[in-house]
């Protein structure tokens, strides 16, 4: 099963890189690099991590991109959310990470979660000149990220303490819509709207297969800077 999973991930990566592999047949134009901060609304499904793990983390991204045919291009990036902690005490009857299993006593949780999302996307681009703003470059990108989530918590109740660790990697679809405002001939300010299908991720506890961490789909708003080489 693990070999099949690796083959499927490999196939997705190969397909995603196919346009770049044949880049010699296209006209490479307007290469750029950049960095971005993204405020997300990441949350969790009820009974599968909600109220235990920190939500709405601040993501960061570095990326490179270029057009390869007229107004079409590709962007390769590395987005990540640094480790974020949370401490909370949930009362009797609360749902933790066991779905329908409710807590039988007040339980204190100390948790942390982090994630990485290296991605590759293909975009369409449109430039427009506004009278009082100048040139604005609009992009619509469809891609995929190899998303990896790692989380853990320590739960203490009635004098007993348990530790649970969660980890999951999966290729998930993503969409990014962006607008880059030219500050100088080479420097631009980029704003973006982001979507990632993180609801397809389900992380099972290493110590207990009945415990699951399930995310909802993630949306975010980004602000960053780009540098164009042409």
LINWOLIN-V791584 format. One record per residue. N is the residue number from 1. RES is the residue in one letter. SS is DSSP state (hx for helix, st for strand, lp for the rest). PSI is psi in radians with two decimals (* if undefined). BURIAL is + if it has 24 or more other ideal C-beta (glycine too) atoms within 12 Angstrom, else -. Layout:
# LINWOLIN-V791584
{{N & RES & SS & PSI & BURIAL} {N & RES & SS & PSI & BURIAL}}
This chain:
# LINWOLIN-V791584
{{1 & X & lp & -0.72 & -} {2 & X & hx & -0.71 & -} {3 & X & hx & -0.67 & -} {4 & X & hx & -0.74 & -} {5 & X & hx & -0.79 & -} {6 & X & hx & -0.66 & -} {7 & X & hx & -0.70 & -} {8 & X & hx & -0.75 & -} {9 & X & hx & -0.73 & +} {10 & X & hx & -0.70 & -} {11 & X & hx & -0.70 & -} {12 & X & hx & -0.76 & -} {13 & X & hx & -0.75 & -} {14 & X & hx & -0.78 & -} {15 & X & hx & -0.67 & -} {16 & X & hx & -0.61 & +} {17 & X & hx & -0.10 & -} {18 & X & hx & -0.79 & -} {19 & X & hx & -0.60 & +} {20 & X & hx & -0.54 & +} {21 & X & hx & -0.51 & -} {22 & X & lp & 0.39 & -} {23 & X & hx & -0.39 & -} {24 & X & hx & -0.34 & -} {25 & X & hx & -0.06 & -} {26 & X & lp & 2.97 & -} {27 & X & lp & 1.88 & -} {28 & X & lp & 2.25 & -} {29 & X & st & 2.55 & -} {30 & X & st & 0.94 & +} {31 & X & st & 2.59 & +} {32 & X & st & 2.79 & +} {33 & X & st & 2.89 & +} {34 & X & st & 3.05 & +} {35 & X & st & 2.63 & +} {36 & X & st & 2.54 & +} {37 & X & st & 2.35 & +} {38 & X & st & 2.11 & +} {39 & X & st & 2.05 & +} {40 & X & st & 2.93 & +} {41 & X & lp & 0.59 & -} {42 & X & lp & 2.28 & +} {43 & X & lp & -3.10 & +} {44 & X & st & 2.73 & +} {45 & X & lp & 2.56 & +} {46 & X & lp & 2.23 & -} {47 & X & lp & -0.01 & +} {48 & X & lp & 0.78 & +} {49 & X & lp & -0.28 & +} {50 & X & lp & 2.44 & +} {51 & X & lp & -0.16 & +} {52 & X & lp & -0.80 & +} {53 & X & lp & 2.61 & +} {54 & X & lp & 2.42 & +} {55 & X & lp & 3.03 & +} {56 & X & lp & 0.92 & -} {57 & X & lp & 2.76 & +} {58 & X & st & 2.03 & +} {59 & X & st & 2.74 & +} {60 & X & st & 2.60 & +} {61 & X & st & 2.46 & +} {62 & X & st & 2.54 & +} {63 & X & st & 2.79 & +} {64 & X & st & 2.63 & +} {65 & X & st & 2.94 & +} {66 & X & st & 2.62 & +} {67 & X & st & 2.54 & +} {68 & X & st & -0.18 & +} {69 & X & st & 1.90 & -} {70 & X & lp & -1.98 & -} {71 & X & lp & 0.35 & -} {72 & X & st & 2.55 & +} {73 & X & st & -2.99 & +} {74 & X & st & 2.59 & +} {75 & X & st & 2.32 & +} {76 & X & st & 2.25 & +} {77 & X & st & 2.93 & +} {78 & X & st & 1.90 & +} {79 & X & st & 2.46 & +} {80 & X & st & 2.67 & +} {81 & X & st & 1.99 & +} {82 & X & st & 2.79 & -} {83 & X & st & 2.31 & -} {84 & X & st & 2.29 & +} {85 & X & st & 2.79 & -} {86 & X & st & 2.45 & +} {87 & X & st & 2.27 & -} {88 & X & st & 2.63 & +} {89 & X & st & 2.12 & -} {90 & X & st & 2.42 & +} {91 & X & lp & 2.96 & -} {92 & X & lp & 2.39 & -} {93 & X & lp & -0.17 & -} {94 & X & lp & 2.66 & +} {95 & X & st & 2.37 & +} {96 & X & lp & -1.84 & +} {97 & X & lp & 0.43 & +} {98 & X & lp & 0.28 & +} {99 & X & lp & -1.81 & -} {100 & X & lp & 0.01 & -} {101 & X & lp & 2.05 & -} {102 & X & st & 2.64 & -} {103 & X & lp & 2.41 & +} {104 & X & lp & -0.07 & -} {105 & X & lp & 2.81 & -} {106 & X & lp & 2.32 & -} {107 & X & st & 2.29 & +} {108 & X & st & 2.25 & +} {109 & X & st & 2.35 & +} {110 & X & st & 1.98 & +} {111 & X & st & 2.85 & +} {112 & X & st & 2.63 & +} {113 & X & st & 2.52 & +} {114 & X & st & 2.85 & +} {115 & X & st & 2.67 & +} {116 & X & st & 2.55 & +} {117 & X & st & 1.17 & +} {118 & X & st & 2.41 & +} {119 & X & st & 2.82 & +} {120 & X & st & 2.30 & +} {121 & X & st & 2.71 & +} {122 & X & st & 2.29 & +} {123 & X & st & 2.72 & +} {124 & X & st & 2.50 & +} {125 & X & st & 2.53 & +} {126 & X & st & 2.22 & -} {127 & X & st & 2.43 & -} {128 & X & st & 2.47 & -} {129 & X & st & 2.09 & -} {130 & X & st & 2.47 & -} {131 & X & lp & -0.78 & -} {132 & X & lp & 0.03 & -} {133 & X & lp & -0.60 & -} {134 & X & st & -2.79 & -} {135 & X & st & 2.30 & -} {136 & X & st & 2.29 & +} {137 & X & st & 2.09 & +} {138 & X & st & 2.41 & +} {139 & X & st & 2.47 & +} {140 & X & st & 2.07 & +} {141 & X & st & 2.37 & +} {142 & X & st & 2.25 & +} {143 & X & st & -2.85 & +} {144 & X & st & 2.56 & +} {145 & X & st & 2.55 & +} {146 & X & st & 1.54 & +} {147 & X & st & 2.33 & +} {148 & X & st & 2.14 & +} {149 & X & st & 2.30 & +} {150 & X & st & 2.29 & +} {151 & X & st & 2.78 & +} {152 & X & st & 2.77 & +} {153 & X & st & 2.70 & +} {154 & X & st & 2.13 & +} {155 & X & st & 2.27 & +} {156 & X & st & 2.19 & -} {157 & X & st & 2.38 & -} {158 & X & lp & 0.66 & -} {159 & X & lp & -0.04 & -} {160 & X & st & 2.54 & -} {161 & X & st & 2.35 & -} {162 & X & st & 2.65 & -} {163 & X & st & 2.36 & -} {164 & X & st & 2.37 & +} {165 & X & st & 2.35 & +} {166 & X & st & 2.48 & +} {167 & X & st & 2.39 & +} {168 & X & st & 2.39 & +} {169 & X & st & 2.40 & +} {170 & X & st & 2.55 & +} {171 & X & st & 2.12 & +} {172 & X & st & 2.57 & +} {173 & X & st & 2.68 & +} {174 & X & st & 2.73 & +} {175 & X & st & 2.41 & +} {176 & X & st & 2.23 & +} {177 & X & st & 2.24 & +} {178 & X & st & 2.74 & +} {179 & X & st & 2.20 & +} {180 & X & st & 2.11 & +} {181 & X & st & 2.26 & +} {182 & X & st & 2.07 & +} {183 & X & lp & -0.73 & -} {184 & X & lp & -3.01 & -} {185 & X & lp & -0.49 & -} {186 & X & lp & -0.38 & -} {187 & X & st & 2.32 & -} {188 & X & st & 2.74 & +} {189 & X & st & 2.13 & +} {190 & X & st & 2.31 & +} {191 & X & st & 2.55 & +} {192 & X & st & 2.73 & +} {193 & X & st & 2.30 & +} {194 & X & st & 2.52 & +} {195 & X & st & 2.39 & +} {196 & X & st & 2.37 & +} {197 & X & lp & 1.06 & +} {198 & X & hx & -0.15 & +} {199 & X & hx & -0.24 & -} {200 & X & hx & -0.09 & +} {201 & X & lp & 2.27 & +} {202 & X & st & 1.98 & +} {203 & X & st & 2.16 & +} {204 & X & st & 2.41 & +} {205 & X & st & 2.35 & +} {206 & X & lp & -0.60 & -} {207 & X & lp & -0.31 & -} {208 & X & lp & 1.91 & -} {209 & X & lp & -0.20 & -} {210 & X & lp & -0.18 & -} {211 & X & lp & 2.27 & +} {212 & X & st & 2.54 & +} {213 & X & st & 2.11 & +} {214 & X & st & 2.20 & +} {215 & X & st & 2.77 & +} {216 & X & lp & 2.97 & +} {217 & X & lp & 2.55 & +} {218 & X & st & 2.30 & +} {219 & X & st & 2.69 & +} {220 & X & st & 2.79 & +} {221 & X & st & 2.20 & +} {222 & X & st & 2.68 & +} {223 & X & st & 2.23 & +} {224 & X & st & -3.03 & +} {225 & X & st & 2.51 & +} {226 & X & st & 2.71 & +} {227 & X & st & 2.11 & +} {228 & X & st & 2.43 & +} {229 & X & lp & -0.16 & -} {230 & X & lp & * & -}}
